Amino acid sequence: MAAKIEKERAAIREEELKLAERKKRLTEREAEERASAMAKSVLTKLDSDRLEALLSRMKTLGIEEVEKRLLA
């Protein structure tokens, strides 16, 4: 009986490790896709001073306010 329970625990641990690895790969893929989208954006055309000022302003306003203003 105890051996069956231990086997089940081991199987669950193995599944958890596989799931954790899948989550890690998904997170990495999402980050790569965000970086790719940023590389294709108009922001890459700005000089560094202007980009820094824009990002600072976006940080101050918050993403919701920036989106609201862009959609207005």
Secondary structure, DSSP 8 states (H G I E B T S, - for coil): -HHHHHHHHHHHHHHHHHHHHHHHHHHHHHHHHHHHHHHHSGGGGS-HHHHHHHHHHHHHH-HHHHHHHHH-
